[in-house]
């Protein structure tokens, strides 16, 4: 999987290698060996999936120490603008954000390390989003910013 680094330490975008022909397509949505080769040692423990309609904004959500979560985001159907906001004090990109369009067509995935707030806005009629987490949900460590739905 070709990883693209960003100006944010640890924040990655990657395009999986897609094998496509007249029957359809196949790709590896996650391969631990590829991540290890990239120097990433991540153990995902939870998968989540959501469905949202056009204009819905989900997030920005985060989990504080001692239960932070890294996430690997992808879109199963539709199109979203996915946003990561660096909340890591001392980081050179603290307080900055990066937005990436993810869709069923481009099949890009967004790896968001622990210490970021995460959210997305649905750009298509609807969207199904799937993401892996390296930590379990922990309500008492949860934080977020107010969200809304566009008209």
N, C-alpha and C positions, 0 to 999 in steps of 0.2 A: 504494500500500500504506500503510495507516494505521500509522504508527510510534507506539509508546508509550515515552516515556522513563522511566527509573527513577532512583532516588536515586544510582545508580552511574554516574559519568561514562562515556559511551560504550556502556553496556549497554542494549540495546533489545529490546523485544518488539513484534511486529507481527502483525496479522491481515490476511491478504491479502483482497482483494475477491473474493468467490466468486460466480460466475454459475451459478445452479442452476435446472434445470427438470426435467420428467418424464423426460428422457433421461439426466440425470446432472449433472455440474458441470464447470466450467473455472475455473482461476485462474492468474495469473502467480506462480510461486513465487519468481522473482527478476527484477527489472527494473533495470538499471544507471541509467537515467534517474531513476527514483524515488529511488534511493539518493543520487544526485548532488544532487537537489533537497533532500534531507534534510541535505545538507552532508557526506555520507560519500563518500570516495574509496577504494573497496576494489577490488582486483583479485584475484579468486579464481583459484587455480592448481591446486587439487586437490579432487576430490569423494570422499567416503568413505561407505560404507554398512555397517551392522552389523545382525545379527539376534541377539536375546537372548530368553531365556525368563523367565517370571515370577520375581521376586525377585532377579534378577541385578543387581548394582551395577557399573557401568563407571566407572572414574575414581577419584578425581579426577586428571586428567592435565594437564600443561602442558609448554610448551617455553620454555626460557630464552633470553635474548639470546645470540648475535646472530640466533637463528632462532625468534623467537616466532611464534605463529599466532593470528589471529582466526578465529572460526568462526561459521557460520550453520547452526543446527540445525533440523531438522524431522522429524516422524514420518510415515512412509508407512503403517504399520499398527500398531495397538495404542495403548498409552498409557504415558507415562513421566513421572517427576518429574525435571526437568532442573535442574542446580545449577551456578552459577558462583560461584567464590570469588575475591575480589579479592586478588591478590598484588603489586599495584603499590605499592611503598614510596613514601610521600609522598601517596598518594591519600587523600581524605577518607573513603573506604569501605574502606581497607586492612584485611584480616582479616575482613571481613564477607562474607556470601553472600546470594544471591538464588535462590529456587527457583520454577520455573514449570512447570505441568503442560502438556505438549504431547501432542496425540493426533491420530489420523487424523480424528476428528470435529471438533475445534476448529480444526485446520489452522494454529494459531499457530506462529510461528517465533521463535527466540531468537538474537539476534546477540550474540556474546561477543567483545569486543575482546582484542587481545594483552595479556598480563599477568595473565590469569585462569586459574585451574585450572578444569577442566570435568569433569562426570560426570553420570550419570543412573542412576535405579533404575527397573526395569520394573514397572509396576503392573498390566498386563493379562497374559493367558496367555502372550503373546509380543509382541515389538515389533520393527519394522524402523525403523531410524533412518538418516537421510541428512544429511550435513553437508558444507558447502563450507569450504575453508581458504584463507587468503590467503598461506600459506607452506607449503613442502614439509616433510614429516616429516624430522626430523634426529635420529637416535638419540642422539647425544652431548649433545644439548641437552634431552633428554626428562627429565621428572621426574614424580613422582606420589605419591599417598598409598595406603596399603594398602587393598585392597578385599576384599569377601567376597560370599557368596551367602546370602540369607535361607533358612531352612528351609522 
